[in-house]
Amino acid sequence: MAAPPRPSVIPLIINGQEECPGSTFDVISPYTNQTCWTTASASAQDAIRAVEAAEAAFSSWSQTKPTVRRDILLKAADILESRLEQNAEYMRTEMGADVGASQHFIVPLGIRMLRDIAGRITSICGSVPVVEEEGQSAMIYKEPMGVILGIVPWNAPYVFGVRSAACALAAGNTTILKSSELSPCSYWALARAFHDAGLPAGCLNLVSCRPQDAPEVVNAMIEHPAVRKINFTGSTAVGRKIAGTCGQNLKPCLMELGGKNSAIVCADADIKTAVKGVLGGAYLNSGQICMATDRILVHSSIAPVFIDALKEALTSSSDPTSPPPTLVNVASKARVSKLVKDALEGGAHLIHGSVDQDSAQSNNGVRMAPVLLGGVNENMTAWQEEAFASLAACMIVESDEEAIKIANGSGYGLSAAVFTEDLRKGLAMARKIQSGAVHINSMTIHDEAVLPHGGVKNSGWGRFNASQGLEEFLVTKSVTWMD
């Protein structure tokens, strides 16, 4: 199906209709640091109308046969695939991703996830336990919850939008997506694919708003009685606020929050494999991925060889004729530049990169060449706070046990990596690392449809993807009767 032209103003979608209320805001492209398009900004009243539309659609959608829901989601995946290049271009324009990250990684991954979720719909079923009392029987039903609110970030919109909306829809719920103000066009394109696939009006509603209006708009939806669960993907700081509001309203929430992810390079690691995994994990999508490698813990016995190999790989991959990677906005660059400068003032040194990030400007865009720090300590902000940029730091350790202790010392626990030629040791270390995922001999960035995704500690709770992702949006009901 041919892609619709991009509207002059990116609209809201409420009850199947595209709307442009009077208030708007500009989206700034990090490629040029100029406005790329204007987006409709919802009020709290608009958000409530979206919830009411989802509530009205729930009765019918929750009763549709699993095969009907499956076929609509599969058709939406086909439509997204037919529009892949255009959708990837929206993402690049809005948040500065390169072609590799957008067109060959994030958009295709979202499509694969959607097909996987669709294929699981017909497997949703309850159970028939044997109860204690003679002459009595029971059934356990799995039922949709109601209206689900999904609050999604900017950095991988087609993955996060599919995870949030499709899992809820697959389970028979209706939903509202509150899109990021930094990538609203990508979320509009995703929502259009669902509607063009035949999703009934009101089942998926799309709301965007100015950043200053977000607390009022989001709280209005969380507090609405029809909203039964909230899922949020984003920073830990914002997640705390949303979880607090959910708690006050006794609403369950699924939280996929930030990460400060460690890659442990053991004494017996294959240097080539470890270098590839560490650099890919640190700098893919300019490091703007929650699973990105922030911390590199390398055993002292191989540290000189490994760090030299990192330097060589970074130098050989640098192309002085090409602009550096893009960051999402000026504020992000300023924050990361301060992290680097503070670390250097505290005694760290540069393994690769430059302190003068202003030299990494091109065509007024927001750009930052990869930076790798050495000589860091555990008290440095650059070691403790999520960078979400092309920045990583290296620390030398004397043992695997020390590396595990430091990795677990972070308040986060989303993803980790271990590089070793001894699989038995790698599995033993994985058991000790406090993280939602551990990847042996591959990078910390790993998200696919069949693997449950989520964190522990300050990285959140609950899981997206696979059967666990569907279970998050189902209610378990026990029914008994006398025979």
Backbone hydrogen bonds, N-H to C=O, Kabsch-Sander energy under -0.5 kcal/mol:
donor,donor_aa,acceptor,acceptor_aa,energy
10,I,38,T,-2.7
12,L,19,E,-2.8
13,I,206,L,-2.2
14,I,17,Q,-2.4
17,Q,14,I,-1.7
19,E,12,L,-2.4
25,F,39,T,-2.0
27,V,37,W,-2.9
28,I,26,D,-0.5
29,S,27,V,-0.5
29,S,34,Q,-2.9
32,T,29,S,-0.8
33,N,29,S,-3.0
34,Q,29,S,-0.7
36,C,27,V,-3.0
37,W,27,V,-1.0
38,T,8,S,-0.7
39,T,25,F,-2.9
40,A,10,I,-3.2
41,S,23,S,-2.7
42,A,40,A,-0.5
42,A,208,S,-3.2
47,A,43,S,-2.2
48,I,44,A,-2.1
49,R,45,Q,-2.0
50,A,46,D,-1.9
51,V,47,A,-2.0
52,E,48,I,-2.6
53,A,49,R,-2.2
54,A,50,A,-2.1
55,E,51,V,-2.6
56,A,52,E,-2.3
57,A,53,A,-1.7
58,F,54,A,-1.1
59,S,55,E,-0.7
61,W,57,A,-2.4
62,S,58,F,-2.9
63,Q,59,S,-0.5
63,Q,60,S,-0.9
64,T,61,W,-1.4
68,V,65,K,-1.0
69,R,65,K,-1.9
70,R,66,P,-2.8
71,D,67,T,-2.2
72,I,68,V,-1.9
73,L,69,R,-2.2
74,L,70,R,-2.5
75,K,71,D,-2.1
76,A,72,I,-2.3
77,A,73,L,-2.0
78,D,74,L,-2.0
79,I,75,K,-2.4
80,L,76,A,-2.5
81,E,77,A,-2.2
82,S,78,D,-2.1
83,R,79,I,-1.2
84,L,81,E,-1.3
87,N,83,R,-2.7
88,A,84,L,-2.6
89,E,85,E,-1.9
90,Y,86,Q,-2.0
91,M,87,N,-1.8
92,R,88,A,-2.4
93,T,89,E,-2.5
94,E,90,Y,-2.3
95,M,91,M,-2.6
96,G,92,R,-1.9
97,A,91,M,-0.6
102,S,98,D,-2.4
103,Q,99,V,-1.7
104,H,99,V,-1.1
104,H,100,G,-0.7
106,I,101,A,-3.0
107,V,102,S,-2.2
109,L,105,F,-2.0
110,G,106,I,-2.3
111,I,107,V,-1.9
112,R,108,P,-2.5
113,M,109,L,-2.5
114,L,110,G,-2.0
115,R,111,I,-2.1
116,D,112,R,-2.2
117,I,113,M,-2.7
118,A,114,L,-2.4
119,G,115,R,-2.1
120,R,116,D,-0.9
120,R,117,I,-0.9
121,I,117,I,-0.6
121,I,118,A,-1.1
123,S,120,R,-1.5
124,I,121,I,-1.7
127,S,140,I,-1.6
131,V,129,P,-0.7
136,Q,133,E,-1.4
137,S,481,W,-2.8
138,A,129,P,-0.5
139,M,479,V,-2.6
140,I,127,S,-3.0
141,Y,139,M,-0.6
141,Y,477,K,-3.1
143,E,141,Y,-0.6
143,E,475,V,-2.8
145,M,473,F,-0.8
147,V,226,A,-1.2
148,I,174,T,-2.7
149,L,229,K,-2.5
150,G,148,I,-0.6
150,G,176,I,-3.2
151,I,149,L,-0.5
151,I,231,N,-2.9
152,V,150,G,-0.6
152,V,178,K,-2.1
159,V,156,A,-0.8
160,F,156,A,-2.6
161,G,157,P,-2.6
162,V,158,Y,-1.1
163,R,159,V,-2.7
164,S,160,F,-2.4
165,A,161,G,-2.6
166,A,161,G,-0.5
166,A,162,V,-2.0
167,C,162,V,-0.8
167,C,163,R,-0.8
168,A,164,S,-0.9
169,L,165,A,-2.7
170,A,166,A,-3.0
171,A,167,C,-1.4
172,G,169,L,-1.7
173,N,168,A,-2.4
174,T,146,G,-1.7
175,T,203,C,-3.0
176,I,148,I,-2.1
177,L,205,N,-3.2
178,K,150,G,-3.3
178,K,176,I,-0.6
179,S,177,L,-0.9
179,S,207,V,-2.2
183,S,180,S,-0.7
187,Y,183,S,-1.2
188,W,184,P,-2.2
189,A,185,C,-2.5
190,L,186,S,-1.9
191,A,187,Y,-2.6
192,R,188,W,-2.6
193,A,189,A,-1.6
194,F,190,L,-1.5
195,H,191,A,-2.2
196,D,192,R,-3.0
197,A,193,A,-1.2
198,G,195,H,-1.5
199,L,194,F,-1.9
203,C,200,P,-1.8
205,N,175,T,-2.0
206,L,13,I,-2.7
207,V,177,L,-2.9
213,D,210,R,-1.5
214,A,210,R,-0.9
214,A,211,P,-0.9
217,V,213,D,-2.5
218,V,214,A,-3.1
219,N,215,P,-2.4
220,A,216,E,-1.9
221,M,217,V,-1.3
222,I,218,V,-2.6
223,E,219,N,-2.5
224,H,220,A,-0.6
224,H,221,M,-0.7
227,V,224,H,-1.3
228,R,147,V,-3.0
228,R,226,A,-0.5
229,K,147,V,-1.1
230,I,252,P,-1.9
231,N,149,L,-2.7
232,F,254,L,-2.8
233,T,151,I,-2.1
234,G,256,E,-1.9
239,G,235,S,-2.4
240,R,236,T,-2.1
241,K,237,A,-1.1
242,I,238,V,-2.4
243,A,239,G,-2.9
244,G,240,R,-2.1
245,T,241,K,-2.1
246,C,242,I,-2.6
247,G,243,A,-2.6
248,Q,244,G,-2.1
249,N,245,T,-1.4
250,L,247,G,-1.2
251,K,246,C,-2.8
254,L,230,I,-2.5
255,M,253,C,-0.5
255,M,461,W,-1.9
256,E,232,F,-2.9
256,E,254,L,-0.5
257,L,255,M,-0.6
257,L,459,S,-2.3
261,N,292,A,-0.8
262,S,415,S,-0.6
263,A,295,R,-2.7
264,I,262,S,-0.5
264,I,417,A,-3.0
265,V,263,A,-0.6
265,V,297,L,-3.3
266,C,264,I,-0.7
266,C,419,F,-2.3
269,A,266,C,-1.7
271,I,269,A,-0.7
274,A,270,D,-2.7
275,V,271,I,-2.8
276,K,272,K,-2.1
277,G,273,T,-2.4
278,V,274,A,-2.9
279,L,275,V,-2.5
280,G,276,K,-2.1
281,G,277,G,-2.2
282,A,278,V,-1.9
283,Y,279,L,-2.3
284,L,280,G,-1.6
286,S,283,Y,-1.5
287,G,284,L,-1.5
288,Q,285,N,-2.1
289,I,287,G,-1.5
292,A,289,I,-2.1
293,T,281,G,-1.9
294,D,261,N,-1.8
294,D,292,A,-0.7
295,R,261,N,-2.4
296,I,393,A,-2.6
297,L,263,A,-2.8
297,L,295,R,-0.5
298,V,296,I,-0.7
298,V,395,M,-2.3
299,H,265,V,-2.3
300,S,397,V,-2.5
302,I,299,H,-1.5
303,A,299,H,-0.9
306,F,302,I,-3.0
307,I,303,A,-2.9
308,D,304,P,-2.0
309,A,305,V,-2.0
310,L,306,F,-2.3
311,K,307,I,-2.5
312,E,308,D,-2.5
313,A,309,A,-2.4
314,L,310,L,-2.6
315,T,311,K,-2.7
316,S,312,E,-2.6
317,S,313,A,-1.5
318,S,314,L,-0.7
318,S,315,T,-0.7
322,S,319,D,-1.8
327,L,366,V,-2.6
333,K,329,N,-1.7
334,A,330,V,-2.5
335,R,331,A,-2.1
336,V,332,S,-2.2
337,S,333,K,-2.7
338,K,334,A,-1.7
339,L,335,R,-1.7
340,V,336,V,-2.2
341,K,337,S,-2.5
342,D,338,K,-2.8
343,A,339,L,-1.9
344,L,340,V,-2.3
345,E,341,K,-2.3
346,G,342,D,-1.2
347,G,344,L,-1.3
348,A,343,A,-2.5
349,H,374,G,-2.8
351,I,349,H,-0.6
351,I,372,L,-2.8
352,H,372,L,-1.8
357,Q,355,V,-1.8
359,S,356,D,-1.2
360,A,357,Q,-1.7
361,Q,358,D,-0.8
365,G,362,S,-2.4
366,V,30,P,-3.0
367,R,365,G,-0.8
368,M,325,P,-2.6
371,V,390,S,-2.3
372,L,352,H,-2.7
373,L,392,A,-2.5
374,G,349,H,-3.1
376,V,394,C,-0.9
380,M,377,N,-1.6
383,W,380,M,-1.0
384,Q,380,M,-1.4
385,E,381,T,-3.1
391,L,389,A,-2.6
392,A,371,V,-1.9
393,A,294,D,-2.5
394,C,373,L,-2.8
395,M,296,I,-3.1
397,V,298,V,-2.4
403,A,399,S,-1.8
404,I,400,D,-2.5
405,K,401,E,-2.3
406,I,402,E,-2.4
407,A,403,A,-2.6
408,N,404,I,-2.6
409,G,405,K,-0.9
410,S,406,I,-0.5
410,S,407,A,-1.0
416,A,437,A,-0.9
417,A,262,S,-2.2
418,V,439,H,-2.1
419,F,264,I,-2.9
420,T,418,V,-0.6
423,L,421,E,-0.8
426,G,422,D,-2.6
427,L,423,L,-2.8
428,A,424,R,-1.9
429,M,425,K,-2.6
430,A,426,G,-2.3
431,R,427,L,-1.6
432,K,428,A,-0.9
432,K,429,M,-0.7
433,I,429,M,-1.3
435,S,433,I,-1.4
436,G,413,G,-1.3
437,A,414,L,-0.6
439,H,416,A,-2.4
440,I,438,V,-0.5
441,N,418,V,-3.0
441,N,439,H,-0.6
442,S,439,H,-0.6
446,H,444,T,-0.9
451,L,448,E,-1.6
453,H,464,F,-2.5
456,V,413,G,-1.9
458,N,411,G,-2.8
459,S,456,V,-2.1
460,G,457,K,-1.6
461,W,255,M,-1.2
464,F,453,H,-2.6
466,A,449,A,-1.3
469,G,465,N,-2.2
470,L,466,A,-1.2
471,E,467,S,-2.3
472,E,468,Q,-1.4
473,F,470,L,-1.8
474,L,471,E,-1.5
475,V,143,E,-3.8
477,K,141,Y,-2.5
477,K,475,V,-0.6
479,V,139,M,-2.6
481,W,137,S,-2.3
483,D,135,G,-3.0
483,D,481,W,-0.5
